[in-house]
Amino acid sequence: MVAHSSLITVMEKAARKAAPKLRRDFGEVDALQVSRKGPADFVSNADRAAEDAVVEVLRHARPDWGLLLEEGGEIKGEDERCRWIVDPLDGTSNFLHGIPHFAISIAAEIDGEVTAGLIHQPLTGESYWAEKGRGAWLQTQRLRVSGRRDLNDCLIATGIPYLGHGDRAQFNSILNAVMPEVAGVRRFGAASLDMAWVAAGRFDGFWETGLSYWDIAAGMLIIKEAGGFVSDFRGSDGMVGRREIIVGNQSIQSRLHKLIAGALR
């Protein structure tokens, strides 16, 4: 059985404390009180409750660490080198519509580098996790990205612009370049799970724009530790600053990058 560090143990404990709250509220979607954060951008009581549950565990384990939270914003810690990066409910719109595709994403950042990450699917109980230099795992099963080399055999995930979010013209240009070259394009609505599924070889690649750090922090490490490659649309490491990302195995990520870069010229 694979052993993991105290960081992953803490993340797993935090995610599994929040998960029952999400499962309970997911079964009562119609009764949820929902407030608007912006056009088609919702936050629910379940979202806040999940974040509170995660933060409680993380703070108890590392009281001097800072936090970067989707709902709570940035909270400075006494130890300025270390912080947690948390998305307590990635796929909020899916959750609120009764679609069973959402996740809790937690990453540990030390000296500006993510060194451990976990993505937990509350409905299935699946935990995808990785530590720098120690591989990526689904529970105790080692993860490897897909070995496919030809785009025409590949299933690619993405995110689609929606009301008030994203550049539709840019997306259409990219989609028109990618779609004829691949076996299929999927939009499931939870970037962290999409990235976990790339690490597990379920998807062969993924691209999206407009993502926040908490959406991708854990997923980027998990993909790298599963043997995958990650870049922004320029082929560099500006994923967080530019809010754009392409992932896949070495061959597919490179081919996607060329198609996307060509579409944006």
Backbone bond lengths (Angstrom), bond angles and torsions (degrees), N, CA, C in turn:
res aa  C-N    CA-C-N  psi(-1)  N-CA   C-N-CA  omega(-1)  CA-C   N-CA-C  phi
1 M - - - 1.467 - - 1.519 109.54 -
2 V 1.345 117.08 133.28 1.447 120.71 -178.81 1.534 109.96 -70.01
3 A 1.326 115.28 137.78 1.458 120.86 176.69 1.516 108.86 -102.50
4 H 1.314 116.48 142.09 1.454 118.92 177.24 1.520 109.76 -124.26
5 S 1.317 115.03 168.22 1.454 120.97 -173.58 1.521 111.55 -76.75
6 S 1.330 114.51 175.03 1.460 119.96 177.84 1.530 111.57 -63.80
7 L 1.333 117.58 -28.84 1.468 119.76 178.87 1.532 111.04 -63.25
8 I 1.322 116.80 -47.82 1.459 119.72 179.02 1.524 110.25 -65.93
9 T 1.311 117.37 -37.87 1.463 120.67 177.23 1.520 110.95 -58.30
10 V 1.329 116.27 -43.02 1.471 120.80 178.99 1.523 110.71 -66.44
11 M 1.319 117.11 -44.44 1.468 120.63 179.79 1.521 111.39 -61.74
12 E 1.320 115.80 -44.09 1.467 120.28 179.19 1.533 110.50 -62.02
13 K 1.324 116.10 -42.60 1.462 120.16 178.73 1.519 110.82 -62.50
14 A 1.344 116.62 -42.48 1.462 120.82 -179.87 1.523 111.54 -64.76
15 A 1.342 116.40 -44.90 1.462 120.10 -179.49 1.519 111.35 -64.35
16 R 1.321 116.26 -40.78 1.467 119.38 -177.70 1.533 112.13 -75.53
17 K 1.324 117.62 -18.35 1.462 119.21 172.09 1.522 110.67 -75.36
18 A 1.334 116.59 -37.23 1.459 120.91 -179.46 1.525 112.55 -78.55
19 A 1.329 117.46 -30.35 1.469 121.97 -172.46 1.530 113.86 -56.60
20 P 1.339 120.12 -44.82 1.472 118.92 -179.32 1.529 113.20 -61.54
21 K 1.336 116.90 -32.38 1.458 120.23 177.67 1.528 110.36 -65.02
22 L 1.335 116.08 -40.47 1.460 120.02 178.70 1.523 111.26 -70.03
23 R 1.324 116.88 -41.30 1.467 119.58 178.42 1.530 110.92 -61.69
24 R 1.319 116.10 -42.49 1.462 120.33 179.83 1.522 110.87 -62.37
25 D 1.331 116.43 -48.35 1.462 119.18 -177.63 1.522 112.14 -71.84
26 F 1.338 116.75 -29.00 1.459 119.63 177.73 1.525 110.58 -62.57
27 G 1.334 116.47 -32.34 1.459 120.53 177.82 1.508 113.64 -76.60
28 E 1.344 115.96 -7.51 1.463 120.37 -179.41 1.523 110.21 -130.24
29 V 1.320 116.04 44.02 1.462 121.61 -175.03 1.523 111.88 -54.91
30 D 1.312 117.35 -40.74 1.455 120.22 -176.66 1.525 112.50 -63.69
31 A 1.342 116.36 -23.53 1.454 119.64 -176.58 1.529 112.97 -93.11
32 L 1.329 117.13 -5.10 1.452 119.91 -177.55 1.527 111.32 -66.89
33 Q 1.336 115.84 139.95 1.453 120.72 171.80 1.522 107.14 -88.78
34 V 1.305 115.49 128.38 1.456 120.03 -174.79 1.522 109.80 -124.71
35 S 1.327 116.47 137.31 1.457 120.66 174.76 1.515 108.65 -119.74
36 R 1.304 116.84 157.03 1.455 121.56 -178.65 1.515 111.12 -90.93
37 K 1.336 116.70 133.24 1.453 121.15 170.62 1.526 109.86 -97.79
38 G 1.305 116.95 -24.09 1.449 122.49 -177.56 1.511 107.83 175.67
39 P 1.327 118.39 -179.50 1.460 120.48 -179.13 1.527 111.65 -54.90
40 A 1.301 116.33 120.90 1.465 123.29 177.57 1.526 112.68 53.12
41 D 1.312 117.64 28.08 1.457 121.97 -179.48 1.517 107.11 -126.14
42 F 1.318 117.44 100.38 1.456 121.90 -168.83 1.524 112.19 -105.06
43 V 1.313 113.61 152.16 1.462 119.31 169.72 1.519 107.48 -133.49
44 S 1.299 117.23 134.23 1.457 121.65 -175.75 1.517 110.61 -112.52
45 N 1.316 115.01 164.64 1.459 119.59 173.29 1.521 110.26 -57.97
46 A 1.314 117.65 -34.75 1.460 121.56 178.45 1.522 111.05 -61.81
47 D 1.323 117.05 -40.13 1.453 122.90 178.42 1.523 110.23 -59.00
48 R 1.315 116.24 -49.35 1.467 120.93 -179.24 1.532 111.58 -65.17
49 A 1.327 116.26 -42.24 1.467 119.88 -179.31 1.526 110.95 -64.40
50 A 1.334 116.76 -38.98 1.463 120.36 178.50 1.523 110.43 -65.24
51 E 1.323 116.68 -42.79 1.467 119.45 179.14 1.527 110.85 -62.95
52 D 1.321 117.05 -43.21 1.466 120.47 178.53 1.530 111.26 -59.23
53 A 1.332 116.25 -41.69 1.463 120.15 -179.45 1.524 111.14 -65.87
54 V 1.316 116.90 -42.78 1.466 120.87 178.99 1.521 110.46 -63.64
55 V 1.329 116.13 -48.27 1.466 120.97 -176.57 1.527 110.79 -62.23
56 E 1.312 117.63 -38.67 1.461 120.43 -179.77 1.526 111.61 -57.64
57 V 1.325 116.24 -45.04 1.459 120.25 179.81 1.526 111.19 -68.80
58 L 1.328 116.83 -44.92 1.461 120.45 -178.17 1.524 111.85 -62.84
59 R 1.318 116.53 -42.32 1.467 120.56 -178.57 1.528 111.74 -69.54
60 H 1.307 116.17 -34.28 1.464 118.89 177.65 1.523 110.27 -65.44
61 A 1.334 115.95 -38.57 1.466 120.72 -177.83 1.525 112.49 -77.39
62 R 1.326 117.75 -38.44 1.462 122.85 -177.88 1.531 108.53 -134.87
63 P 1.329 118.65 75.93 1.468 121.28 -173.59 1.524 114.37 -64.75
64 D 1.325 117.68 -20.32 1.461 120.41 -177.98 1.526 113.37 -94.04
65 W 1.320 118.06 -2.41 1.465 120.97 179.84 1.532 110.86 -80.76
66 G 1.329 115.57 150.66 1.446 121.20 171.63 1.517 110.97 -83.14
67 L 1.333 115.69 175.06 1.464 121.09 178.65 1.521 110.08 -140.25
68 L 1.312 116.26 144.12 1.459 123.26 168.18 1.517 106.33 -119.89
69 L 1.339 116.14 111.60 1.461 122.19 -170.82 1.523 110.31 -117.87
70 E 1.333 116.11 142.54 1.456 118.83 177.02 1.524 111.16 -61.07
71 E 1.316 117.46 -45.77 1.459 120.75 -177.85 1.526 112.73 -87.93
72 G 1.326 117.35 -42.20 1.458 121.43 -173.13 1.512 115.37 -88.97
73 G 1.336 118.31 -5.27 1.449 121.60 -179.87 1.519 112.14 74.41
74 E 1.328 116.07 -157.45 1.455 121.39 -177.23 1.522 110.67 -93.10
75 I 1.323 115.89 130.99 1.460 122.55 178.03 1.521 106.94 -123.01
76 K 1.317 116.52 117.19 1.455 121.38 -178.36 1.525 110.56 -71.49
77 G 1.321 116.44 146.20 1.450 121.87 176.02 1.507 111.31 -114.23
78 E 1.301 116.99 166.96 1.459 120.70 177.43 1.525 110.79 -65.29
79 D 1.309 116.70 -36.71 1.455 121.33 175.39 1.531 108.13 -89.82
80 E 1.315 116.41 101.37 1.465 120.67 -175.21 1.518 112.98 -73.55
81 R 1.323 117.57 -8.84 1.461 121.21 179.76 1.527 112.24 -80.35
82 C 1.331 117.03 -23.73 1.465 120.11 -167.72 1.528 111.34 -125.48
83 R 1.326 115.34 141.89 1.462 119.44 173.95 1.520 110.37 -157.46
84 W 1.319 114.75 157.42 1.459 123.30 172.49 1.532 108.82 -95.27
85 I 1.320 116.62 144.88 1.473 122.49 176.04 1.521 106.50 -120.99
86 V 1.339 116.78 118.95 1.466 120.79 -166.80 1.528 111.82 -130.19
87 D 1.322 115.30 127.97 1.466 122.61 163.64 1.522 106.33 -116.61
88 P 1.340 117.73 106.40 1.466 119.90 -173.03 1.520 114.28 -75.62
89 L 1.341 115.88 -17.99 1.465 119.25 179.84 1.522 108.80 -154.63
90 D 1.311 116.28 87.01 1.460 121.50 176.24 1.522 107.63 -86.54
91 G 1.311 115.57 121.00 1.460 120.77 -173.47 1.521 110.53 104.24
92 T 1.340 116.19 37.87 1.470 121.02 -176.58 1.518 112.15 -58.92
93 S 1.317 117.09 -43.00 1.471 119.55 -179.08 1.528 110.92 -63.87
94 N 1.341 117.35 -40.34 1.463 119.82 174.49 1.526 110.08 -57.88
95 F 1.338 115.71 -48.40 1.453 122.01 -179.06 1.526 111.34 -55.36
96 L 1.329 115.98 -47.06 1.458 120.52 -175.50 1.529 113.27 -72.65
97 H 1.329 115.80 -16.27 1.463 119.69 177.06 1.535 112.12 -102.75
98 G 1.317 116.92 8.19 1.461 119.93 177.88 1.503 114.17 75.54
99 I 1.332 117.42 23.14 1.463 121.95 179.22 1.526 108.11 -96.25
100 P 1.321 119.34 121.57 1.465 122.14 -170.20 1.528 114.45 -81.67
101 H 1.334 116.16 54.95 1.464 120.54 178.77 1.528 107.96 -138.20
102 F 1.316 116.15 90.92 1.469 121.91 179.21 1.518 107.92 -157.59
103 A 1.335 116.61 166.79 1.463 119.28 -173.07 1.515 111.74 -155.51
104 I 1.317 114.67 164.76 1.455 124.09 170.08 1.526 106.73 -106.80
105 S 1.341 116.88 129.06 1.461 120.53 -178.86 1.526 109.54 -121.86
106 I 1.332 116.60 128.48 1.465 122.68 -178.91 1.531 108.50 -134.92
107 A 1.334 116.83 133.55 1.455 121.30 176.27 1.519 109.69 -132.90
108 A 1.321 115.69 150.56 1.464 122.82 174.15 1.522 108.13 -108.19
109 E 1.330 116.17 123.38 1.458 121.94 -179.97 1.530 109.18 -113.54
110 I 1.323 116.11 126.64 1.460 122.07 179.57 1.523 108.24 -126.69
111 D 1.318 116.54 123.72 1.471 122.11 -178.26 1.525 111.16 53.68
112 G 1.324 116.23 41.69 1.456 121.38 175.52 1.512 115.30 79.13
113 E 1.324 118.37 5.11 1.467 121.91 -178.53 1.528 110.19 -123.58
114 V 1.326 115.94 132.77 1.461 119.80 176.20 1.523 108.52 -74.24
115 T 1.312 116.71 121.31 1.463 121.68 -176.83 1.529 112.75 -110.18
116 A 1.329 117.15 -14.06 1.462 121.07 178.03 1.520 108.19 -154.34
117 G 1.327 116.47 145.30 1.457 120.25 179.81 1.508 111.68 -152.69
118 L 1.330 115.16 151.08 1.464 121.34 -179.91 1.523 109.64 -144.02
119 I 1.322 115.99 136.36 1.468 123.11 174.87 1.520 107.09 -124.18
120 H 1.316 116.02 120.79 1.467 121.02 -173.90 1.524 109.79 -118.07
121 Q 1.332 116.42 129.85 1.471 122.62 176.07 1.529 107.90 -98.11
122 P 1.341 118.01 106.41 1.469 120.04 -173.64 1.518 115.14 -60.44
123 L 1.323 118.63 -32.21 1.464 120.13 -175.17 1.525 112.62 -77.82
124 T 1.319 117.26 -32.44 1.462 120.68 -179.85 1.529 112.19 -98.33
125 G 1.324 117.02 -17.50 1.457 120.85 -175.95 1.512 113.66 77.63
126 E 1.327 118.23 7.92 1.460 121.35 -179.22 1.531 110.65 -75.34
127 S 1.318 116.35 133.20 1.464 122.38 174.22 1.521 109.12 -120.92
128 Y 1.327 115.49 115.71 1.458 122.34 174.36 1.526 106.53 -96.96
129 W 1.342 118.10 128.24 1.452 118.63 -175.98 1.515 111.00 -147.04
130 A 1.320 114.23 159.41 1.459 119.90 178.45 1.517 109.41 -154.96
131 E 1.323 114.40 151.49 1.456 122.54 169.86 1.520 107.63 -127.46
132 K 1.300 116.51 143.94 1.459 120.03 -176.88 1.523 110.75 -57.17
133 G 1.338 115.10 125.27 1.454 121.02 177.99 1.511 115.33 81.06
134 R 1.353 117.43 2.06 1.469 119.37 -176.32 1.526 112.64 -123.47
135 G 1.328 116.78 12.10 1.453 119.85 175.91 1.509 113.42 85.58
136 A 1.331 114.70 175.15 1.464 123.17 178.86 1.516 108.65 -118.13
137 W 1.334 115.19 147.34 1.459 120.08 -170.13 1.519 111.31 -142.89
138 L 1.317 116.00 149.46 1.457 124.00 165.27 1.515 105.79 -112.88
139 Q 1.347 115.28 104.28 1.462 120.04 -168.39 1.537 108.39 56.08
140 T 1.312 119.27 -111.90 1.471 121.44 -179.95 1.534 112.33 -108.45
141 Q 1.322 116.98 9.55 1.467 121.33 -178.99 1.519 110.00 -97.26
142 R 1.312 117.00 125.66 1.468 121.70 179.90 1.527 109.88 -66.28
143 L 1.318 116.63 137.44 1.460 122.31 -179.39 1.519 110.73 -103.57
144 R 1.332 115.26 141.71 1.461 122.19 171.42 1.527 108.10 -137.49
145 V 1.317 115.70 140.45 1.457 119.46 175.80 1.523 109.60 -64.07
146 S 1.317 115.29 162.47 1.454 121.54 179.00 1.528 110.95 -55.97
147 G 1.313 115.55 146.40 1.451 120.40 178.07 1.522 113.45 -95.03
148 R 1.311 117.84 5.64 1.470 119.98 -178.03 1.520 111.12 -65.40
149 R 1.321 115.54 145.09 1.467 121.23 -178.61 1.520 112.84 -117.14
150 D 1.315 117.36 -19.69 1.468 120.60 -178.18 1.521 110.00 -101.74
151 L 1.318 116.22 126.03 1.461 120.31 -179.20 1.520 112.23 -58.17
152 N 1.329 116.87 -32.34 1.467 118.26 -175.92 1.524 112.76 -70.55
153 D 1.340 117.43 -7.07 1.464 121.79 173.72 1.530 112.30 -99.54
154 C 1.332 116.99 -1.10 1.460 120.99 -165.73 1.520 114.52 -100.64
155 L 1.332 114.11 145.92 1.458 123.33 172.37 1.521 106.78 -106.44
156 I 1.330 116.25 121.15 1.457 122.19 -173.12 1.524 109.80 -115.20
157 A 1.320 116.36 134.60 1.463 121.50 177.87 1.522 110.22 -99.91
158 T 1.324 115.64 156.46 1.461 120.47 179.38 1.519 109.93 -157.73
159 G 1.315 115.87 178.14 1.453 122.94 170.23 1.517 108.48 -119.40
160 I 1.320 116.78 149.43 1.471 121.86 -175.06 1.519 109.54 -115.68
161 P 1.344 118.47 136.13 1.463 120.01 175.56 1.530 111.31 -56.37
162 Y 1.315 115.57 147.83 1.458 120.80 178.97 1.521 108.39 -143.13
163 L 1.313 117.19 -177.84 1.453 122.86 -172.80 1.527 112.74 -47.35
164 G 1.332 115.38 114.27 1.456 120.49 176.78 1.511 115.44 80.73
165 H 1.316 118.79 1.04 1.459 122.12 -175.80 1.524 110.78 -136.11
166 G 1.321 115.86 131.66 1.456 120.52 171.46 1.515 113.96 92.21
167 D 1.318 114.06 163.63 1.460 123.77 -179.67 1.526 107.55 -106.80
168 R 1.323 116.29 102.25 1.464 119.95 -174.98 1.516 112.21 -65.17
169 A 1.328 117.17 -38.28 1.466 119.81 -179.69 1.523 110.46 -63.61
170 Q 1.337 116.28 -44.07 1.458 120.00 178.64 1.525 110.63 -63.19
171 F 1.328 115.99 -45.48 1.460 119.25 -179.50 1.522 111.31 -60.58
172 N 1.321 117.06 -44.28 1.465 120.50 -179.31 1.522 111.40 -61.98
173 S 1.327 116.88 -37.95 1.470 119.99 177.88 1.522 110.72 -63.17
174 I 1.338 115.64 -44.44 1.462 119.91 179.98 1.528 110.46 -66.41
175 L 1.329 116.55 -46.77 1.462 120.03 -178.67 1.521 111.16 -59.91
176 N 1.322 116.67 -40.89 1.463 119.96 179.58 1.521 112.35 -65.69
177 A 1.330 116.38 -25.49 1.463 120.03 176.92 1.520 111.53 -82.07
178 V 1.330 116.89 -38.08 1.462 121.01 -174.40 1.528 112.09 -83.10
179 M 1.312 117.22 -43.71 1.463 122.09 -169.91 1.533 114.09 -54.82
180 P 1.342 119.55 -44.33 1.472 118.34 -178.85 1.529 114.13 -68.74
181 E 1.343 117.18 -12.41 1.463 121.17 -173.53 1.524 113.91 -98.83
182 V 1.343 117.65 -8.92 1.469 119.96 -170.02 1.530 110.94 -123.78
183 A 1.339 114.88 166.71 1.468 120.13 179.52 1.521 112.16 -74.70
184 G 1.325 116.66 -23.69 1.458 119.23 178.97 1.510 111.11 179.35
185 V 1.339 115.76 155.20 1.455 123.09 175.73 1.523 107.86 -122.17
186 R 1.328 116.50 133.72 1.456 121.26 -177.47 1.527 110.69 -124.44
187 R 1.348 115.96 142.79 1.461 122.14 174.73 1.520 106.99 -126.84
188 F 1.346 116.55 103.36 1.463 120.60 -175.47 1.523 113.02 -101.67
189 G 1.338 118.97 -19.14 1.449 120.05 169.44 1.511 116.77 93.70
190 A 1.339 119.35 16.29 1.465 121.87 174.49 1.527 107.36 -146.39
191 A 1.327 116.55 97.94 1.462 121.37 -171.37 1.523 112.47 -58.94
192 S 1.332 117.52 -39.25 1.467 118.94 -178.14 1.524 111.00 -61.97
193 L 1.329 117.31 -42.91 1.467 120.32 178.40 1.526 111.20 -69.15
194 D 1.330 117.26 -37.91 1.462 119.74 175.89 1.527 109.94 -56.42
195 M 1.328 116.56 -43.91 1.461 120.51 -178.94 1.535 111.01 -69.57
196 A 1.325 116.62 -38.84 1.468 119.32 175.82 1.516 110.36 -61.34
197 W 1.319 117.03 -37.97 1.461 120.97 -179.58 1.531 111.58 -71.46
198 V 1.334 117.76 -28.65 1.468 119.56 171.43 1.528 109.25 -65.49
199 A 1.323 116.87 -44.67 1.464 120.58 178.91 1.523 111.48 -60.47
200 A 1.334 116.58 -32.86 1.462 121.67 -179.40 1.524 112.96 -85.53
201 G 1.340 117.58 -3.13 1.454 121.08 179.68 1.512 114.34 81.21
202 R 1.326 118.21 8.36 1.471 120.97 178.40 1.525 110.29 -75.47
203 F 1.325 116.52 -45.27 1.454 122.39 167.32 1.520 108.02 -100.94
204 D 1.332 115.93 152.10 1.466 120.13 178.84 1.520 112.58 -93.93
205 G 1.325 117.19 -19.28 1.455 121.07 179.81 1.512 110.31 -166.78
206 F 1.321 115.22 172.37 1.467 121.53 -177.06 1.519 108.53 -158.87
207 W 1.334 115.60 140.83 1.466 119.80 169.43 1.526 108.47 -141.39
208 E 1.332 115.60 150.81 1.460 119.85 175.55 1.523 109.15 -167.98
209 T 1.332 115.78 157.32 1.461 122.61 174.23 1.527 108.94 -120.62
210 G 1.341 115.09 165.53 1.452 120.94 174.38 1.516 115.24 77.38
211 L 1.321 117.30 12.82 1.464 120.33 -178.91 1.526 110.84 -84.29
212 S 1.326 116.12 147.38 1.451 122.33 176.70 1.528 110.01 -92.35
213 Y 1.317 115.53 166.06 1.467 120.82 -177.04 1.523 111.44 -57.26
214 W 1.343 116.52 -41.83 1.469 119.03 -178.19 1.520 112.75 -67.32
215 D 1.344 117.57 -19.62 1.466 120.86 176.85 1.526 111.74 -71.68
216 I 1.333 117.13 -32.62 1.461 120.54 -167.01 1.526 114.82 -121.06
217 A 1.339 118.30 -9.70 1.470 120.43 -172.50 1.527 111.84 -57.12
218 A 1.331 117.10 -53.49 1.465 120.18 179.93 1.524 111.16 -67.72
219 G 1.322 116.82 -42.43 1.455 121.39 -176.32 1.518 113.68 -62.01
220 M 1.334 117.14 -38.68 1.463 119.66 179.53 1.521 111.20 -61.04
221 L 1.327 116.71 -44.82 1.469 119.30 179.87 1.519 111.23 -66.26
222 I 1.331 116.95 -42.66 1.463 120.21 -179.12 1.530 110.84 -60.37
223 I 1.329 116.46 -42.10 1.474 119.83 178.91 1.524 111.06 -65.57
224 K 1.321 117.51 -45.20 1.470 119.88 179.65 1.530 110.81 -60.63
225 E 1.327 116.25 -43.23 1.461 119.79 -178.56 1.532 112.10 -72.22
226 A 1.339 116.54 -16.74 1.467 120.93 174.57 1.523 111.54 -89.91
227 G 1.331 117.06 7.18 1.455 121.42 177.48 1.505 114.46 92.90
228 G 1.336 117.65 10.72 1.452 121.41 -178.27 1.514 113.40 -93.41
229 F 1.335 114.34 176.78 1.464 122.11 -178.23 1.526 108.80 -125.15
230 V 1.334 114.86 147.83 1.458 122.10 -175.12 1.518 108.63 -136.06
231 S 1.327 117.39 135.21 1.468 120.30 174.31 1.517 109.80 -154.57
232 D 1.339 115.28 170.46 1.454 119.51 168.97 1.531 108.73 -85.81
233 F 1.316 118.46 -173.44 1.466 121.04 -176.12 1.525 112.43 -70.26
234 R 1.334 116.90 -15.35 1.461 120.88 178.06 1.522 112.15 -92.13
235 G 1.325 116.84 -1.93 1.452 120.92 -178.73 1.510 113.48 84.74
236 S 1.328 117.65 11.16 1.461 121.61 179.49 1.524 110.06 -109.96
237 D 1.336 116.24 -168.34 1.461 120.07 -174.80 1.533 113.07 -103.27
238 G 1.328 116.60 32.36 1.463 120.96 -179.51 1.514 113.43 -91.90
239 M 1.330 117.40 35.18 1.464 121.07 -175.12 1.523 112.66 -60.45
240 V 1.332 116.77 -41.90 1.460 120.39 -176.00 1.526 110.73 -75.53
241 G 1.325 117.04 -49.18 1.454 120.74 -177.99 1.515 113.45 -65.83
242 R 1.328 116.97 -40.41 1.461 121.32 -178.34 1.524 112.47 -88.19
243 R 1.332 116.35 -11.30 1.470 122.89 178.71 1.530 111.50 56.87
244 E 1.322 115.54 48.70 1.459 121.99 177.85 1.514 108.51 -149.70
245 I 1.323 116.55 148.10 1.460 118.90 -172.97 1.523 110.78 -153.59
246 I 1.342 115.38 143.50 1.463 124.08 172.13 1.522 106.77 -131.40
247 V 1.329 117.98 131.54 1.464 120.63 179.95 1.529 109.97 -136.29
248 G 1.321 115.13 157.86 1.455 122.06 177.22 1.515 109.30 162.98
249 N 1.343 117.15 -175.84 1.459 118.04 171.77 1.525 108.24 -70.25
250 Q 1.322 117.79 173.47 1.461 120.22 -172.46 1.526 112.10 -56.17
251 S 1.313 116.96 -44.44 1.458 121.19 -176.66 1.525 111.86 -69.74
252 I 1.324 116.86 -49.12 1.463 120.91 -175.66 1.518 111.13 -70.80
253 Q 1.329 118.07 -39.93 1.459 120.35 178.07 1.528 110.28 -61.22
254 S 1.332 116.23 -41.69 1.466 120.22 179.17 1.522 111.51 -64.50
255 R 1.338 117.24 -42.34 1.460 120.47 179.87 1.528 111.25 -67.54
256 L 1.321 116.64 -40.42 1.470 119.60 176.75 1.529 110.66 -62.39
257 H 1.330 115.49 -41.77 1.466 119.01 179.77 1.524 110.74 -59.94
258 K 1.319 116.77 -43.78 1.467 119.80 -179.79 1.518 111.72 -63.40
259 L 1.346 116.71 -41.66 1.462 119.44 178.60 1.523 111.67 -64.89
260 I 1.333 116.31 -44.07 1.454 120.81 -177.72 1.530 110.91 -68.55
261 A 1.321 116.80 -44.66 1.464 120.05 178.23 1.531 111.17 -61.12
262 G 1.337 116.00 -40.33 1.466 120.05 177.40 1.508 112.57 -64.33
263 A 1.326 116.69 -37.83 1.469 120.54 179.95 1.516 112.35 -68.26
264 L 1.337 117.41 -24.68 1.467 121.30 -176.45 1.523 113.15 -95.40
265 R 1.317 117.21 -0.87 1.485 118.78 179.45 1.529 110.72 -72.13
